[in-house]
Amino acid sequence: MAIRVQLDRLLQERRMSLTELSDRVGVTVANLSILKTGKARAVRFSTLDALCRELGCQPGDLLSRDPGPAGVGDEPVDDPQI
């Protein structure tokens, strides 16, 4: 399983550059590039909120799940507190 970030598509649809988005959300271009290329291991809710605010989208528009073979760390979590 992989979570995909659809940042390229949303930037293209909104005719916005990565640099412009970086200025608007206060996240470095380097960190946005890591998100864009799928190399990020995590994203803060505050960052996700800022991205959605500036891109005029919902988190589900920005993130998608690509089902596939389970990898390391993909084990189901049974803890109801999470």
PDB file of N, CA, C and O in Angstrom, chain B, residues numbered from 101:
ATOM      1  N   MET B 101       0.849  -1.179   0.000  1.00  0.00           N
ATOM      2  CA  MET B 101       0.000   0.000   0.000  1.00  0.00           C
ATOM      3  C   MET B 101       0.890   1.236   0.000  1.00  0.00           C
ATOM      4  O   MET B 101       1.953   1.263   0.620  1.00  0.00           O
ATOM      5  N   ALA B 102       0.430   2.242  -0.704  1.00  0.00           N
ATOM      6  CA  ALA B 102       1.159   3.508  -0.739  1.00  0.00           C
ATOM      7  C   ALA B 102       0.163   4.660  -0.726  1.00  0.00           C
ATOM      8  O   ALA B 102      -0.878   4.611  -1.381  1.00  0.00           O
ATOM      9  N   ILE B 103       0.496   5.670   0.015  1.00  0.00           N
ATOM     10  CA  ILE B 103      -0.283   6.900   0.006  1.00  0.00           C
ATOM     11  C   ILE B 103       0.378   7.831  -1.001  1.00  0.00           C
ATOM     12  O   ILE B 103       1.577   8.094  -0.915  1.00  0.00           O
ATOM     13  N   ARG B 104      -0.382   8.315  -1.932  1.00  0.00           N
ATOM     14  CA  ARG B 104       0.125   9.198  -2.982  1.00  0.00           C
ATOM     15  C   ARG B 104      -0.322  10.637  -2.707  1.00  0.00           C
ATOM     16  O   ARG B 104      -1.455  10.876  -2.289  1.00  0.00           O
ATOM     17  N   VAL B 105       0.570  11.571  -2.943  1.00  0.00           N
ATOM     18  CA  VAL B 105       0.259  12.989  -2.816  1.00  0.00           C
ATOM     19  C   VAL B 105       0.047  13.529  -4.220  1.00  0.00           C
ATOM     20  O   VAL B 105       0.930  13.419  -5.071  1.00  0.00           O
ATOM     21  N   GLN B 106      -1.108  14.104  -4.462  1.00  0.00           N
ATOM     22  CA  GLN B 106      -1.487  14.596  -5.788  1.00  0.00           C
ATOM     23  C   GLN B 106      -1.155  16.077  -5.951  1.00  0.00           C
ATOM     24  O   GLN B 106      -1.925  16.820  -6.560  1.00  0.00           O
ATOM     25  N   LEU B 107      -0.023  16.507  -5.418  1.00  0.00           N
ATOM     26  CA  LEU B 107       0.339  17.920  -5.424  1.00  0.00           C
ATOM     27  C   LEU B 107       0.574  18.447  -6.834  1.00  0.00           C
ATOM     28  O   LEU B 107       0.155  19.561  -7.148  1.00  0.00           O
ATOM     29  N   ASP B 108       1.231  17.675  -7.684  1.00  0.00           N
ATOM     30  CA  ASP B 108       1.480  18.099  -9.062  1.00  0.00           C
ATOM     31  C   ASP B 108       0.180  18.443  -9.782  1.00  0.00           C
ATOM     32  O   ASP B 108       0.056  19.497 -10.406  1.00  0.00           O
ATOM     33  N   ARG B 109      -0.777  17.538  -9.682  1.00  0.00           N
ATOM     34  CA  ARG B 109      -2.059  17.716 -10.369  1.00  0.00           C
ATOM     35  C   ARG B 109      -2.773  18.970  -9.872  1.00  0.00           C
ATOM     36  O   ARG B 109      -3.274  19.761 -10.672  1.00  0.00           O
ATOM     37  N   LEU B 110      -2.818  19.152  -8.549  1.00  0.00           N
ATOM     38  CA  LEU B 110      -3.519  20.307  -7.988  1.00  0.00           C
ATOM     39  C   LEU B 110      -2.820  21.616  -8.351  1.00  0.00           C
ATOM     40  O   LEU B 110      -3.483  22.609  -8.650  1.00  0.00           O
ATOM     41  N   LEU B 111      -1.494  21.625  -8.327  1.00  0.00           N
ATOM     42  CA  LEU B 111      -0.759  22.831  -8.719  1.00  0.00           C
ATOM     43  C   LEU B 111      -1.020  23.168 -10.187  1.00  0.00           C
ATOM     44  O   LEU B 111      -1.212  24.331 -10.542  1.00  0.00           O
ATOM     45  N   GLN B 112      -1.025  22.163 -11.015  1.00  0.00           N
ATOM     46  CA  GLN B 112      -1.264  22.377 -12.440  1.00  0.00           C
ATOM     47  C   GLN B 112      -2.680  22.903 -12.672  1.00  0.00           C
ATOM     48  O   GLN B 112      -2.872  23.841 -13.447  1.00  0.00           O
ATOM     49  N   GLU B 113      -3.666  22.311 -12.012  1.00  0.00           N
ATOM     50  CA  GLU B 113      -5.059  22.745 -12.168  1.00  0.00           C
ATOM     51  C   GLU B 113      -5.242  24.195 -11.725  1.00  0.00           C
ATOM     52  O   GLU B 113      -6.059  24.922 -12.291  1.00  0.00           O
ATOM     53  N   ARG B 114      -4.482  24.614 -10.712  1.00  0.00           N
ATOM     54  CA  ARG B 114      -4.619  25.961 -10.169  1.00  0.00           C
ATOM     55  C   ARG B 114      -3.609  26.942 -10.758  1.00  0.00           C
ATOM     56  O   ARG B 114      -3.560  28.109 -10.372  1.00  0.00           O
ATOM     57  N   ARG B 115      -2.803  26.448 -11.700  1.00  0.00           N
ATOM     58  CA  ARG B 115      -1.777  27.266 -12.353  1.00  0.00           C
ATOM     59  C   ARG B 115      -0.922  28.000 -11.318  1.00  0.00           C
ATOM     60  O   ARG B 115      -0.726  29.213 -11.383  1.00  0.00           O
ATOM     61  N   MET B 116      -0.425  27.216 -10.366  1.00  0.00           N
ATOM     62  CA  MET B 116       0.377  27.749  -9.271  1.00  0.00           C
ATOM     63  C   MET B 116       1.722  27.029  -9.261  1.00  0.00           C
ATOM     64  O   MET B 116       1.790  25.826  -9.512  1.00  0.00           O
ATOM     65  N   SER B 117       2.777  27.760  -8.973  1.00  0.00           N
ATOM     66  CA  SER B 117       4.097  27.137  -8.899  1.00  0.00           C
ATOM     67  C   SER B 117       4.354  26.623  -7.487  1.00  0.00           C
ATOM     68  O   SER B 117       3.693  27.029  -6.531  1.00  0.00           O
ATOM     69  N   LEU B 118       5.308  25.738  -7.380  1.00  0.00           N
ATOM     70  CA  LEU B 118       5.707  25.217  -6.076  1.00  0.00           C
ATOM     71  C   LEU B 118       6.253  26.348  -5.202  1.00  0.00           C
ATOM     72  O   LEU B 118       6.032  26.366  -3.991  1.00  0.00           O
ATOM     73  N   THR B 119       6.958  27.278  -5.816  1.00  0.00           N
ATOM     74  CA  THR B 119       7.505  28.423  -5.083  1.00  0.00           C
ATOM     75  C   THR B 119       6.387  29.301  -4.529  1.00  0.00           C
ATOM     76  O   THR B 119       6.456  29.749  -3.384  1.00  0.00           O
ATOM     77  N   GLU B 120       5.367  29.545  -5.329  1.00  0.00           N
ATOM     78  CA  GLU B 120       4.230  30.351  -4.863  1.00  0.00           C
ATOM     79  C   GLU B 120       3.515  29.664  -3.709  1.00  0.00           C
ATOM     80  O   GLU B 120       3.169  30.308  -2.718  1.00  0.00           O
ATOM     81  N   LEU B 121       3.293  28.361  -3.832  1.00  0.00           N
ATOM     82  CA  LEU B 121       2.644  27.609  -2.754  1.00  0.00           C
ATOM     83  C   LEU B 121       3.502  27.647  -1.497  1.00  0.00           C
ATOM     84  O   LEU B 121       2.980  27.796  -0.392  1.00  0.00           O
ATOM     85  N   SER B 122       4.800  27.513  -1.657  1.00  0.00           N
ATOM     86  CA  SER B 122       5.725  27.574  -0.535  1.00  0.00           C
ATOM     87  C   SER B 122       5.597  28.896   0.215  1.00  0.00           C
ATOM     88  O   SER B 122       5.545  28.916   1.445  1.00  0.00           O
ATOM     89  N   ASP B 123       5.547  29.984  -0.520  1.00  0.00           N
ATOM     90  CA  ASP B 123       5.391  31.307   0.095  1.00  0.00           C
ATOM     91  C   ASP B 123       4.069  31.427   0.837  1.00  0.00           C
ATOM     92  O   ASP B 123       4.005  32.016   1.916  1.00  0.00           O
ATOM     93  N   ARG B 124       3.032  30.874   0.263  1.00  0.00           N
ATOM     94  CA  ARG B 124       1.698  30.992   0.861  1.00  0.00           C
ATOM     95  C   ARG B 124       1.523  30.160   2.128  1.00  0.00           C
ATOM     96  O   ARG B 124       0.842  30.586   3.060  1.00  0.00           O
ATOM     97  N   VAL B 125       2.137  28.975   2.168  1.00  0.00           N
ATOM     98  CA  VAL B 125       1.917  28.081   3.316  1.00  0.00           C
ATOM     99  C   VAL B 125       3.049  28.111   4.331  1.00  0.00           C
ATOM    100  O   VAL B 125       2.903  27.578   5.431  1.00  0.00           O
ATOM    101  N   GLY B 126       4.170  28.721   3.982  1.00  0.00           N
ATOM    102  CA  GLY B 126       5.278  28.797   4.928  1.00  0.00           C
ATOM    103  C   GLY B 126       6.034  27.493   5.092  1.00  0.00           C
ATOM    104  O   GLY B 126       6.577  27.211   6.160  1.00  0.00           O
ATOM    105  N   VAL B 127       6.067  26.703   4.038  1.00  0.00           N
ATOM    106  CA  VAL B 127       6.822  25.443   4.012  1.00  0.00           C
ATOM    107  C   VAL B 127       7.872  25.594   2.926  1.00  0.00           C
ATOM    108  O   VAL B 127       7.586  26.128   1.855  1.00  0.00           O
ATOM    109  N   THR B 128       9.076  25.131   3.191  1.00  0.00           N
ATOM    110  CA  THR B 128      10.151  25.306   2.213  1.00  0.00           C
ATOM    111  C   THR B 128       9.847  24.574   0.911  1.00  0.00           C
ATOM    112  O   THR B 128       9.124  23.578   0.893  1.00  0.00           O
ATOM    113  N   VAL B 129      10.411  25.084  -0.165  1.00  0.00           N
ATOM    114  CA  VAL B 129      10.271  24.434  -1.464  1.00  0.00           C
ATOM    115  C   VAL B 129      10.830  23.014  -1.384  1.00  0.00           C
ATOM    116  O   VAL B 129      10.267  22.090  -1.972  1.00  0.00           O
ATOM    117  N   ALA B 130      11.930  22.840  -0.662  1.00  0.00           N
ATOM    118  CA  ALA B 130      12.537  21.506  -0.528  1.00  0.00           C
ATOM    119  C   ALA B 130      11.563  20.520   0.123  1.00  0.00           C
ATOM    120  O   ALA B 130      11.429  19.385  -0.334  1.00  0.00           O
ATOM    121  N   ASN B 131      10.884  20.953   1.187  1.00  0.00           N
ATOM    122  CA  ASN B 131       9.934  20.053   1.847  1.00  0.00           C
ATOM    123  C   ASN B 131       8.715  19.779   0.979  1.00  0.00           C
ATOM    124  O   ASN B 131       8.206  18.658   0.970  1.00  0.00           O
ATOM    125  N   LEU B 132       8.239  20.784   0.249  1.00  0.00           N
ATOM    126  CA  LEU B 132       7.118  20.546  -0.668  1.00  0.00           C
ATOM    127  C   LEU B 132       7.537  19.600  -1.790  1.00  0.00           C
ATOM    128  O   LEU B 132       6.738  18.785  -2.252  1.00  0.00           O
ATOM    129  N   SER B 133       8.785  19.710  -2.225  1.00  0.00           N
ATOM    130  CA  SER B 133       9.300  18.816  -3.259  1.00  0.00           C
ATOM    131  C   SER B 133       9.327  17.376  -2.763  1.00  0.00           C
ATOM    132  O   SER B 133       9.022  16.453  -3.519  1.00  0.00           O
ATOM    133  N   ILE B 134       9.687  17.179  -1.511  1.00  0.00           N
ATOM    134  CA  ILE B 134       9.680  15.835  -0.918  1.00  0.00           C
ATOM    135  C   ILE B 134       8.259  15.273  -0.920  1.00  0.00           C
ATOM    136  O   ILE B 134       8.056  14.096  -1.217  1.00  0.00           O
ATOM    137  N   LEU B 135       7.284  16.106  -0.593  1.00  0.00           N
ATOM    138  CA  LEU B 135       5.884  15.675  -0.650  1.00  0.00           C
ATOM    139  C   LEU B 135       5.490  15.333  -2.081  1.00  0.00           C
ATOM    140  O   LEU B 135       4.889  14.292  -2.344  1.00  0.00           O
ATOM    141  N   LYS B 136       5.835  16.216  -2.988  1.00  0.00           N
ATOM    142  CA  LYS B 136       5.451  16.081  -4.392  1.00  0.00           C
ATOM    143  C   LYS B 136       6.014  14.815  -5.030  1.00  0.00           C
ATOM    144  O   LYS B 136       5.349  14.180  -5.849  1.00  0.00           O
ATOM    145  N   THR B 137       7.231  14.452  -4.659  1.00  0.00           N
ATOM    146  CA  THR B 137       7.869  13.285  -5.270  1.00  0.00           C
ATOM    147  C   THR B 137       7.521  11.978  -4.574  1.00  0.00           C
ATOM    148  O   THR B 137       7.954  10.909  -5.005  1.00  0.00           O
ATOM    149  N   GLY B 138       6.741  12.055  -3.498  1.00  0.00           N
ATOM    150  CA  GLY B 138       6.321  10.838  -2.806  1.00  0.00           C
ATOM    151  C   GLY B 138       7.356  10.292  -1.847  1.00  0.00           C
ATOM    152  O   GLY B 138       7.252   9.140  -1.424  1.00  0.00           O
ATOM    153  N   LYS B 139       8.344  11.079  -1.495  1.00  0.00           N
ATOM    154  CA  LYS B 139       9.391  10.605  -0.597  1.00  0.00           C
ATOM    155  C   LYS B 139       9.111  10.914   0.873  1.00  0.00           C
ATOM    156  O   LYS B 139       9.866  10.495   1.751  1.00  0.00           O
ATOM    157  N   ALA B 140       8.035  11.643   1.141  1.00  0.00           N
ATOM    158  CA  ALA B 140       7.699  11.998   2.530  1.00  0.00           C
ATOM    159  C   ALA B 140       7.200  10.772   3.275  1.00  0.00           C
ATOM    160  O   ALA B 140       6.475   9.949   2.716  1.00  0.00           O
ATOM    161  N   ARG B 141       7.589  10.656   4.531  1.00  0.00           N
ATOM    162  CA  ARG B 141       7.136   9.553   5.381  1.00  0.00           C
ATOM    163  C   ARG B 141       5.974   9.981   6.270  1.00  0.00           C
ATOM    164  O   ARG B 141       5.263   9.144   6.826  1.00  0.00           O
ATOM    165  N   ALA B 142       5.791  11.297   6.396  1.00  0.00           N
ATOM    166  CA  ALA B 142       4.724  11.821   7.249  1.00  0.00           C
ATOM    167  C   ALA B 142       4.424  13.250   6.824  1.00  0.00           C
ATOM    168  O   ALA B 142       5.225  13.901   6.153  1.00  0.00           O
ATOM    169  N   VAL B 143       3.259  13.719   7.229  1.00  0.00           N
ATOM    170  CA  VAL B 143       2.907  15.117   7.009  1.00  0.00           C
ATOM    171  C   VAL B 143       2.117  15.578   8.229  1.00  0.00           C
ATOM    172  O   VAL B 143       1.228  14.870   8.703  1.00  0.00           O
ATOM    173  N   ARG B 144       2.438  16.747   8.728  1.00  0.00           N
ATOM    174  CA  ARG B 144       1.717  17.291   9.883  1.00  0.00           C
ATOM    175  C   ARG B 144       0.325  17.727   9.455  1.00  0.00           C
ATOM    176  O   ARG B 144       0.121  18.176   8.327  1.00  0.00           O
ATOM    177  N   PHE B 145      -0.627  17.592  10.366  1.00  0.00           N
ATOM    178  CA  PHE B 145      -1.979  18.054  10.077  1.00  0.00           C
ATOM    179  C   PHE B 145      -1.991  19.551   9.800  1.00  0.00           C
ATOM    180  O   PHE B 145      -2.755  20.011   8.951  1.00  0.00           O
ATOM    181  N   SER B 146      -1.165  20.315  10.492  1.00  0.00           N
ATOM    182  CA  SER B 146      -1.129  21.760  10.259  1.00  0.00           C
ATOM    183  C   SER B 146      -0.640  22.063   8.843  1.00  0.00           C
ATOM    184  O   SER B 146      -1.125  23.004   8.214  1.00  0.00           O
ATOM    185  N   THR B 147       0.313  21.280   8.333  1.00  0.00           N
ATOM    186  CA  THR B 147       0.791  21.454   6.957  1.00  0.00           C
ATOM    187  C   THR B 147      -0.287  21.050   5.970  1.00  0.00           C
ATOM    188  O   THR B 147      -0.528  21.748   4.986  1.00  0.00           O
ATOM    189  N   LEU B 148      -0.936  19.922   6.230  1.00  0.00           N
ATOM    190  CA  LEU B 148      -2.019  19.461   5.369  1.00  0.00           C
ATOM    191  C   LEU B 148      -3.141  20.496   5.326  1.00  0.00           C
ATOM    192  O   LEU B 148      -3.694  20.775   4.262  1.00  0.00           O
ATOM    193  N   ASP B 149      -3.474  21.066   6.490  1.00  0.00           N
ATOM    194  CA  ASP B 149      -4.513  22.088   6.561  1.00  0.00           C
ATOM    195  C   ASP B 149      -4.117  23.318   5.739  1.00  0.00           C
ATOM    196  O   ASP B 149      -4.938  23.852   4.993  1.00  0.00           O
ATOM    197  N   ALA B 150      -2.870  23.770   5.868  1.00  0.00           N
ATOM    198  CA  ALA B 150      -2.407  24.942   5.125  1.00  0.00           C
ATOM    199  C   ALA B 150      -2.411  24.680   3.619  1.00  0.00           C
ATOM    200  O   ALA B 150      -2.799  25.551   2.840  1.00  0.00           O
ATOM    201  N   LEU B 151      -1.986  23.498   3.212  1.00  0.00           N
ATOM    202  CA  LEU B 151      -2.010  23.148   1.788  1.00  0.00           C
ATOM    203  C   LEU B 151      -3.430  23.162   1.250  1.00  0.00           C
ATOM    204  O   LEU B 151      -3.694  23.723   0.186  1.00  0.00           O
ATOM    205  N   CYS B 152      -4.342  22.545   1.987  1.00  0.00           N
ATOM    206  CA  CYS B 152      -5.746  22.497   1.546  1.00  0.00           C
ATOM    207  C   CYS B 152      -6.355  23.897   1.501  1.00  0.00           C
ATOM    208  O   CYS B 152      -7.120  24.218   0.592  1.00  0.00           O
ATOM    209  N   ARG B 153      -6.017  24.721   2.477  1.00  0.00           N
ATOM    210  CA  ARG B 153      -6.529  26.099   2.505  1.00  0.00           C
ATOM    211  C   ARG B 153      -6.082  26.856   1.256  1.00  0.00           C
ATOM    212  O   ARG B 153      -6.900  27.494   0.593  1.00  0.00           O
ATOM    213  N   GLU B 154      -4.800  26.790   0.933  1.00  0.00           N
ATOM    214  CA  GLU B 154      -4.261  27.552  -0.192  1.00  0.00           C
ATOM    215  C   GLU B 154      -4.624  26.958  -1.550  1.00  0.00           C
ATOM    216  O   GLU B 154      -4.730  27.682  -2.540  1.00  0.00           O
ATOM    217  N   LEU B 155      -4.814  25.647  -1.594  1.00  0.00           N
ATOM    218  CA  LEU B 155      -5.182  25.006  -2.860  1.00  0.00           C
ATOM    219  C   LEU B 155      -6.697  24.917  -3.047  1.00  0.00           C
ATOM    220  O   LEU B 155      -7.179  24.512  -4.105  1.00  0.00           O
ATOM    221  N   GLY B 156      -7.442  25.300  -2.006  1.00  0.00           N
ATOM    222  CA  GLY B 156      -8.907  25.251  -2.091  1.00  0.00           C
ATOM    223  C   GLY B 156      -9.422  23.842  -2.290  1.00  0.00           C
ATOM    224  O   GLY B 156     -10.278  23.594  -3.139  1.00  0.00           O
ATOM    225  N   CYS B 157      -8.892  22.918  -1.497  1.00  0.00           N
ATOM    226  CA  CYS B 157      -9.269  21.519  -1.658  1.00  0.00           C
ATOM    227  C   CYS B 157      -9.496  20.857  -0.303  1.00  0.00           C
ATOM    228  O   CYS B 157      -9.296  21.472   0.745  1.00  0.00           O
ATOM    229  N   GLN B 158      -9.909  19.623  -0.341  1.00  0.00           N
ATOM    230  CA  GLN B 158     -10.072  18.785   0.831  1.00  0.00           C
ATOM    231  C   GLN B 158      -8.875  17.833   0.906  1.00  0.00           C
ATOM    232  O   GLN B 158      -8.233  17.583  -0.114  1.00  0.00           O
ATOM    233  N   PRO B 159      -8.557  17.292   2.103  1.00  0.00           N
ATOM    234  CA  PRO B 159      -7.438  16.349   2.207  1.00  0.00           C
ATOM    235  C   PRO B 159      -7.539  15.179   1.222  1.00  0.00           C
ATOM    236  O   PRO B 159      -6.523  14.710   0.709  1.00  0.00           O
ATOM    237  N   GLY B 160      -8.751  14.714   0.962  1.00  0.00           N
ATOM    238  CA  GLY B 160      -8.940  13.610   0.021  1.00  0.00           C
ATOM    239  C   GLY B 160      -8.616  13.976  -1.416  1.00  0.00           C
ATOM    240  O   GLY B 160      -8.369  13.098  -2.243  1.00  0.00           O
ATOM    241  N   ASP B 161      -8.615  15.276  -1.721  1.00  0.00           N
ATOM    242  CA  ASP B 161      -8.214  15.722  -3.054  1.00  0.00           C
ATOM    243  C   ASP B 161      -6.698  15.694  -3.196  1.00  0.00           C
ATOM    244  O   ASP B 161      -6.169  15.542  -4.297  1.00  0.00           O
ATOM    245  N   LEU B 162      -6.018  15.840  -2.087  1.00  0.00           N
ATOM    246  CA  LEU B 162      -4.557  15.912  -2.073  1.00  0.00           C
ATOM    247  C   LEU B 162      -3.908  14.547  -1.895  1.00  0.00           C
ATOM    248  O   LEU B 162      -2.816  14.301  -2.408  1.00  0.00           O
ATOM    249  N   LEU B 163      -4.580  13.659  -1.167  1.00  0.00           N
ATOM    250  CA  LEU B 163      -4.031  12.337  -0.851  1.00  0.00           C
ATOM    251  C   LEU B 163      -4.891  11.238  -1.457  1.00  0.00           C
ATOM    252  O   LEU B 163      -6.116  11.347  -1.505  1.00  0.00           O
ATOM    253  N   SER B 164      -4.245  10.193  -1.912  1.00  0.00           N
ATOM    254  CA  SER B 164      -4.961   9.008  -2.378  1.00  0.00           C
ATOM    255  C   SER B 164      -4.202   7.766  -1.927  1.00  0.00           C
ATOM    256  O   SER B 164      -3.001   7.819  -1.661  1.00  0.00           O
ATOM    257  N   ARG B 165      -4.906   6.669  -1.846  1.00  0.00           N
ATOM    258  CA  ARG B 165      -4.300   5.404  -1.422  1.00  0.00           C
ATOM    259  C   ARG B 165      -4.208   4.485  -2.618  1.00  0.00           C
ATOM    260  O   ARG B 165      -5.195   4.237  -3.310  1.00  0.00           O
ATOM    261  N   ASP B 166      -3.022   3.991  -2.849  1.00  0.00           N
ATOM    262  CA  ASP B 166      -2.774   3.065  -3.947  1.00  0.00           C
ATOM    263  C   ASP B 166      -2.646   1.672  -3.350  1.00  0.00           C
ATOM    264  O   ASP B 166      -1.583   1.325  -2.834  1.00  0.00           O
ATOM    265  N   PRO B 167      -3.712   0.856  -3.409  1.00  0.00           N
ATOM    266  CA  PRO B 167      -3.621  -0.473  -2.806  1.00  0.00           C
ATOM    267  C   PRO B 167      -2.597  -1.327  -3.547  1.00  0.00           C
ATOM    268  O   PRO B 167      -2.450  -1.245  -4.767  1.00  0.00           O
ATOM    269  N   GLY B 168      -1.920  -2.119  -2.794  1.00  0.00           N
ATOM    270  CA  GLY B 168      -0.903  -2.988  -3.370  1.00  0.00           C
ATOM    271  C   GLY B 168      -0.420  -3.933  -2.299  1.00  0.00           C
ATOM    272  O   GLY B 168      -1.018  -4.017  -1.227  1.00  0.00           O
ATOM    273  N   PRO B 169       0.641  -4.636  -2.571  1.00  0.00           N
ATOM    274  CA  PRO B 169       1.156  -5.564  -1.570  1.00  0.00           C
ATOM    275  C   PRO B 169       1.579  -4.820  -0.308  1.00  0.00           C
ATOM    276  O   PRO B 169       2.142  -3.727  -0.370  1.00  0.00           O
ATOM    277  N   ALA B 170       1.299  -5.427   0.818  1.00  0.00           N
ATOM    278  CA  ALA B 170       1.663  -4.829   2.104  1.00  0.00           C
ATOM    279  C   ALA B 170       3.173  -4.788   2.231  1.00  0.00           C
ATOM    280  O   ALA B 170       3.876  -5.723   1.848  1.00  0.00           O
ATOM    281  N   GLY B 171       3.653  -3.684   2.775  1.00  0.00           N
ATOM    282  CA  GLY B 171       5.085  -3.522   3.000  1.00  0.00           C
ATOM    283  C   GLY B 171       5.357  -3.371   4.474  1.00  0.00           C
ATOM    284  O   GLY B 171       4.456  -3.526   5.299  1.00  0.00           O
ATOM    285  N   VAL B 172       6.576  -3.076   4.805  1.00  0.00           N
ATOM    286  CA  VAL B 172       6.966  -2.866   6.188  1.00  0.00           C
ATOM    287  C   VAL B 172       6.186  -1.681   6.738  1.00  0.00           C
ATOM    288  O   VAL B 172       6.112  -0.628   6.106  1.00  0.00           O
ATOM    289  N   GLY B 173       5.608  -1.859   7.918  1.00  0.00           N
ATOM    290  CA  GLY B 173       4.846  -0.779   8.535  1.00  0.00           C
ATOM    291  C   GLY B 173       3.405  -0.720   8.098  1.00  0.00           C
ATOM    292  O   GLY B 173       2.673   0.174   8.522  1.00  0.00           O
ATOM    293  N   ASP B 174       2.971  -1.650   7.256  1.00  0.00           N
ATOM    294  CA  ASP B 174       1.602  -1.641   6.771  1.00  0.00           C
ATOM    295  C   ASP B 174       0.675  -2.567   7.557  1.00  0.00           C
ATOM    296  O   ASP B 174      -0.460  -2.817   7.149  1.00  0.00           O
ATOM    297  N   GLU B 175       1.167  -3.069   8.679  1.00  0.00           N
ATOM    298  CA  GLU B 175       0.350  -3.964   9.470  1.00  0.00           C
ATOM    299  C   GLU B 175      -0.855  -3.208  10.029  1.00  0.00           C
ATOM    300  O   GLU B 175      -0.735  -2.034  10.379  1.00  0.00           O
ATOM    301  N   PRO B 176      -2.013  -3.863  10.117  1.00  0.00           N
ATOM    302  CA  PRO B 176      -3.202  -3.180  10.678  1.00  0.00           C
ATOM    303  C   PRO B 176      -2.981  -2.856  12.141  1.00  0.00           C
ATOM    304  O   PRO B 176      -2.289  -3.574  12.862  1.00  0.00           O
ATOM    305  N   VAL B 177      -3.581  -1.762  12.558  1.00  0.00           N
ATOM    306  CA  VAL B 177      -3.488  -1.320  13.951  1.00  0.00           C
ATOM    307  C   VAL B 177      -4.811  -1.611  14.633  1.00  0.00           C
ATOM    308  O   VAL B 177      -5.860  -1.164  14.170  1.00  0.00           O
ATOM    309  N   ASP B 178      -4.771  -2.360  15.737  1.00  0.00           N
ATOM    310  CA  ASP B 178      -5.981  -2.728  16.448  1.00  0.00           C
ATOM    311  C   ASP B 178      -6.223  -1.870  17.672  1.00  0.00           C
ATOM    312  O   ASP B 178      -7.217  -2.074  18.369  1.00  0.00           O
ATOM    313  N   ASP B 179      -5.355  -0.924  17.958  1.00  0.00           N
ATOM    314  CA  ASP B 179      -5.476  -0.093  19.139  1.00  0.00           C
ATOM    315  C   ASP B 179      -6.581   0.940  18.916  1.00  0.00           C
ATOM    316  O   ASP B 179      -6.434   1.798  18.046  1.00  0.00           O
ATOM    317  N   PRO B 180      -7.693   0.888  19.677  1.00  0.00           N
ATOM    318  CA  PRO B 180      -8.796   1.811  19.467  1.00  0.00           C
ATOM    319  C   PRO B 180      -8.466   3.242  19.836  1.00  0.00           C
ATOM    320  O   PRO B 180      -9.241   4.146  19.524  1.00  0.00           O
ATOM    321  N   GLN B 181      -7.334   3.478  20.492  1.00  0.00           N
ATOM    322  CA  GLN B 181      -6.965   4.841  20.886  1.00  0.00           C
ATOM    323  C   GLN B 181      -6.273   5.600  19.774  1.00  0.00           C
ATOM    324  O   GLN B 181      -6.078   6.810  19.886  1.00  0.00           O
ATOM    325  N   ILE B 182      -5.899   4.921  18.705  1.00  0.00           N
ATOM    326  CA  ILE B 182      -5.178   5.578  17.616  1.00  0.00           C
ATOM    327  C   ILE B 182      -6.162   6.153  16.630  1.00  0.00           C
ATOM    328  O   ILE B 182      -5.758   6.752  15.633  1.00  0.00           O
TER     329      ILE B 182
END
